[in-house]
Amino acid sequence: MKLARIRSGGAEDFAIADDGAWVTFKALGLDASTTAEAIGLFSHAKRTYAGHRAEGISDPTFTAPLRNVGKILAIGLNYLDHIEETKATRPERPIIFAKYTSSVTGPFSQIVIDDELTEKGDYESELAVIIGERCRNVPEEDALGVVFGYTVANDVSARDWQRAESQWSRSKSFDTFCPVGPWITSADEISDPNALAIRSEVNGEVRQDSSTSKMLFHVPFLIAYISRSMTLEPGDVILTGTPHGVGFAMSPPKYLAPGDRVRCEIEGLGRIENPVVGAR
């Protein structure tokens, strides 16, 4: 089952679908204003979905399924092929930084590259893990049990500021620097999050083509590791890193520019595609 936030007829709402039409929470008699609330109502929505399919929407406009989430935690240098291409030292433990929630944008919305702020905007196709329950000190063997679902994200980055500052969060958190979606696929549909093909394209040119199996720290370990030091809440997000093929590591580097289109896709989870524009 999939959870999305859609716009139709001038209204925006959470909605669910299997392989059929999308049914809004309003049509199901439900009301959720945040992703955490939608997660809490998801089981009820699934039970009543079949009886409302006739009211479904077949061609909605998708907005970001992350609404008023608490934390977006991102992992740096977490793919072996990416570590190799950047000639970085293999980390002994996960590199964790925050990506602020104001950077979230829709799966087909514009990425704004302001040339007065950065000349080195870059893309990173990533698997995003959405937490489904409040948890702390989760054993690694139980970690997938606290996952609500998975979605596609692009960890857009200002490489010049990433290198200029000792902390990465600002360079990763410009407005529109976290396209995500188009929906969240529930965890029961993904048997192994570390066995998925992951790709990115810029203007139709394949840039990244790898597998989540190449993560240095796999999803269960990341959840266990993070939850040792902080409580995870429903709707919290873990961006699990990116594989090789990023723009700054190419020779010569290929940074994003207005007019580009960036497509990120993960097997079983769908795709996002965002046009790049300059600041107005």
C-alpha positions as CSV (number, residue, x, y, z in Angstrom):
1,M,0.0,0.0,0.0
2,K,1.1,3.6,-0.7
3,L,0.6,6.8,1.3
4,A,0.9,10.1,-0.5
5,R,-0.2,13.7,-0.2
6,I,-2.1,14.8,-3.3
7,R,-3.7,17.8,-4.7
8,S,-7.0,17.5,-6.6
9,G,-9.8,20.0,-7.3
10,G,-7.9,22.8,-5.4
11,A,-7.7,20.7,-2.2
12,E,-4.7,18.9,-0.7
13,D,-5.0,15.8,1.5
14,F,-3.2,12.6,2.4
15,A,-4.4,9.6,0.3
16,I,-3.7,5.9,-0.1
17,A,-3.7,3.5,-3.0
18,D,-2.7,-0.1,-3.9
19,D,-2.5,-0.5,-7.6
20,G,-5.7,1.4,-8.2
21,A,-7.1,4.9,-7.8
22,W,-6.0,7.2,-4.9
23,V,-8.6,7.6,-2.2
24,T,-8.2,10.7,0.1
25,F,-8.4,10.6,3.8
26,K,-11.4,12.9,3.6
27,A,-13.3,10.4,1.5
28,L,-12.4,7.8,4.1
29,G,-13.8,10.0,6.9
30,L,-10.3,10.6,8.3
31,D,-8.4,13.8,9.0
32,A,-4.6,14.1,9.2
33,S,-2.6,17.3,9.0
34,T,0.9,15.8,9.5
35,T,2.7,12.7,8.2
36,A,2.8,11.3,11.8
37,E,-1.0,11.6,12.0
38,A,-1.4,9.9,8.6
39,I,0.8,7.1,9.8
40,G,-1.3,6.7,12.9
41,L,-4.4,6.4,10.8
42,F,-2.9,4.2,8.0
43,S,-4.2,0.8,9.3
44,H,-7.7,2.2,9.5
45,A,-7.4,3.7,6.1
46,K,-6.3,0.4,4.6
47,R,-9.2,-1.5,6.2
48,T,-11.8,0.9,4.6
49,Y,-10.0,1.6,1.3
50,A,-11.7,-1.1,-0.8
51,G,-15.2,0.2,-0.1
52,H,-14.3,3.7,-1.4
53,R,-12.3,2.9,-4.5
54,A,-15.1,4.1,-6.7
55,E,-14.5,7.6,-5.2
56,G,-10.8,7.4,-6.1
57,I,-8.7,9.8,-8.1
58,S,-6.8,8.3,-11.0
59,D,-4.5,11.1,-11.9
60,P,-3.7,13.4,-8.9
61,T,-0.9,15.9,-8.5
62,F,1.6,14.7,-5.9
63,T,3.1,16.9,-3.3
64,A,5.7,16.0,-0.7
65,P,4.5,13.1,1.5
66,L,6.5,14.6,4.4
67,R,4.4,17.2,6.2
68,N,5.5,18.7,9.5
69,V,7.9,15.9,10.2
70,G,10.2,16.2,13.3
71,K,13.6,15.1,12.1
72,I,15.4,14.4,8.8
73,L,18.7,12.7,9.6
74,A,21.1,12.1,6.7
75,I,24.0,9.7,6.4
76,G,27.2,10.8,4.7
77,L,29.7,8.5,2.8
78,N,27.5,5.4,3.2
79,Y,28.1,3.7,-0.2
80,L,31.3,1.8,-0.9
81,D,31.3,2.9,-4.5
82,H,30.8,6.6,-3.5
83,I,33.6,6.4,-1.0
84,E,35.9,5.0,-3.7
85,E,35.0,7.7,-6.3
86,T,35.6,10.5,-3.8
87,K,38.8,8.9,-2.5
88,A,37.5,9.5,1.0
89,T,38.5,7.6,4.1
90,R,36.1,4.8,4.9
91,P,34.2,5.9,8.0
92,E,34.4,3.7,11.1
93,R,30.9,4.7,12.1
94,P,28.0,6.5,10.4
95,I,28.4,10.2,9.6
96,I,25.1,11.8,10.7
97,F,23.9,15.3,9.9
98,A,20.6,17.1,9.9
99,K,18.8,18.1,6.8
100,Y,16.3,20.8,7.9
101,T,12.6,20.2,7.2
102,S,12.3,23.6,5.4
103,S,14.3,22.1,2.5
104,V,11.5,19.6,1.7
105,T,9.8,20.0,-1.7
106,G,7.5,18.0,-3.9
107,P,8.5,15.1,-6.1
108,F,8.1,17.1,-9.3
109,S,8.6,20.6,-7.9
110,Q,11.4,23.0,-8.9
111,I,14.9,22.8,-7.4
112,V,16.1,26.4,-7.0
113,I,19.8,27.0,-7.5
114,D,20.6,30.6,-6.5
115,D,23.9,31.5,-8.2
116,E,24.5,34.2,-5.6
117,L,24.6,31.5,-3.0
118,T,26.2,28.5,-4.7
119,E,27.9,27.7,-8.0
120,K,28.1,24.0,-7.2
121,G,24.7,22.6,-6.7
122,D,24.7,18.8,-6.9
123,Y,22.3,15.8,-6.8
124,E,22.2,12.7,-4.6
125,S,19.7,9.9,-5.2
126,E,18.8,8.4,-1.9
127,L,16.6,5.8,-0.2
128,A,14.6,7.5,2.6
129,V,13.4,5.5,5.5
130,I,10.2,6.7,7.3
131,I,9.9,5.7,11.0
132,G,6.5,4.3,12.0
133,E,6.6,4.3,15.8
134,R,8.2,6.0,18.7
135,C,11.3,4.1,19.6
136,R,14.6,4.2,21.5
137,N,17.4,1.7,21.8
138,V,16.1,-0.5,19.0
139,P,18.0,-3.8,18.6
140,E,19.4,-4.2,15.1
141,E,17.6,-7.5,14.6
142,D,14.2,-5.7,15.3
143,A,15.0,-2.5,13.5
144,L,13.0,-3.0,10.4
145,G,9.9,-3.5,12.6
146,V,9.8,0.2,13.4
147,V,9.9,1.3,9.8
148,F,6.6,2.6,8.3
149,G,7.8,2.7,4.8
150,Y,10.3,3.9,2.2
151,T,10.4,6.7,-0.4
152,V,12.8,8.3,-2.9
153,A,14.7,11.5,-2.0
154,N,17.3,13.8,-3.7
155,D,19.8,15.1,-1.1
156,V,20.6,18.2,-3.2
157,S,23.9,19.8,-1.9
158,A,25.8,23.0,-2.3
159,R,29.3,21.5,-2.6
160,D,31.2,24.8,-2.2
161,W,29.5,25.4,1.2
162,Q,29.8,21.8,2.1
163,R,33.6,22.1,1.8
164,A,33.8,25.6,3.3
165,E,32.1,24.8,6.5
166,S,32.9,22.1,9.1
167,Q,29.2,21.2,9.4
168,W,27.2,20.0,6.4
169,S,23.7,20.8,7.5
170,R,23.4,24.3,5.9
171,S,24.9,23.2,2.6
172,K,22.3,20.5,2.4
173,S,19.3,22.5,3.6
174,F,18.7,25.4,1.2
175,D,15.1,25.8,0.4
176,T,14.0,23.1,-2.2
177,F,17.1,21.0,-1.5
178,C,15.1,17.9,-0.4
179,P,12.7,16.7,-3.2
180,V,10.9,13.6,-1.9
181,G,8.2,11.2,-3.0
182,P,6.2,10.6,-5.0
183,W,4.7,8.5,-2.2
184,I,5.7,6.4,0.8
185,T,5.6,2.6,0.0
186,S,4.6,0.7,3.2
187,A,7.4,-1.5,4.6
188,D,5.5,-4.7,4.1
189,E,5.9,-4.3,0.3
190,I,9.7,-4.1,0.5
191,S,11.2,-7.4,1.8
192,D,14.8,-6.0,1.9
193,P,15.6,-2.3,1.7
194,N,19.2,-3.2,1.0
195,A,18.5,-5.1,-2.3
196,L,17.0,-2.3,-4.5
197,A,18.4,-0.8,-7.7
198,I,19.0,3.0,-7.3
199,R,19.6,5.5,-10.2
200,S,19.7,9.1,-11.1
201,E,19.6,10.9,-14.5
202,V,20.3,14.5,-15.4
203,N,18.7,15.5,-18.7
204,G,18.3,11.9,-19.6
205,E,22.0,11.0,-19.0
206,V,22.4,8.2,-16.4
207,R,24.7,9.5,-13.6
208,Q,24.1,7.0,-10.8
209,D,23.3,3.4,-11.3
210,S,23.9,1.2,-8.3
211,S,22.2,-0.9,-5.6
212,T,21.3,-0.2,-2.0
213,S,23.2,-3.4,-1.2
214,K,26.4,-1.3,-1.5
215,M,25.7,0.6,1.6
216,L,28.5,0.5,4.1
217,F,26.0,0.6,7.0
218,H,22.7,-1.1,6.2
219,V,19.3,0.2,7.2
220,P,18.8,-2.0,10.3
221,F,22.2,-1.0,11.7
222,L,21.5,2.7,11.0
223,I,18.2,2.6,12.9
224,A,19.8,0.8,15.9
225,Y,22.8,3.1,15.9
226,I,20.8,6.3,15.8
227,S,18.2,5.2,18.3
228,R,20.9,4.5,20.9
229,S,21.3,8.3,21.3
230,M,17.9,9.8,20.4
231,T,14.2,8.9,20.4
232,L,12.8,8.4,16.9
233,E,9.2,9.5,16.3
234,P,6.6,8.5,13.7
235,G,7.3,10.4,10.5
236,D,11.0,10.9,11.2
237,V,13.2,10.3,8.2
238,I,16.6,8.8,7.7
239,L,18.3,9.5,4.3
240,T,20.6,6.6,3.9
241,G,23.4,8.1,1.6
242,T,24.1,8.1,-2.1
243,P,26.0,5.8,-4.5
244,H,28.7,6.8,-7.0
245,G,28.1,9.1,-9.9
246,V,27.5,12.5,-8.2
247,G,28.4,15.6,-10.2
248,F,31.3,16.9,-8.2
249,A,33.2,13.6,-8.6
250,M,33.0,13.6,-12.4
251,S,35.9,14.7,-14.5
252,P,35.3,17.5,-15.2
253,P,32.6,18.1,-12.5
254,K,29.1,18.5,-13.7
255,Y,27.0,20.8,-11.4
256,L,23.3,21.5,-11.7
257,A,22.3,24.5,-13.7
258,P,18.9,26.2,-14.6
259,G,17.3,24.2,-17.4
260,D,18.4,20.8,-16.1
261,R,16.0,18.0,-15.1
262,V,17.1,15.6,-12.4
263,R,15.4,12.2,-12.1
264,C,15.9,9.9,-9.1
265,E,14.5,6.4,-9.1
266,I,14.5,3.4,-6.7
267,E,13.3,-0.1,-7.6
268,G,9.8,-0.6,-6.2
269,L,9.4,2.9,-4.9
270,G,8.8,5.0,-8.0
271,R,10.7,8.1,-9.2
272,I,10.9,11.8,-8.6
273,E,11.8,14.3,-11.4
274,N,12.6,17.9,-10.7
275,P,13.4,20.8,-13.0
276,V,16.3,23.1,-11.9
277,V,15.7,26.9,-12.0
278,G,17.6,29.9,-11.0
279,A,16.5,32.3,-8.2
280,R,13.9,34.8,-9.3
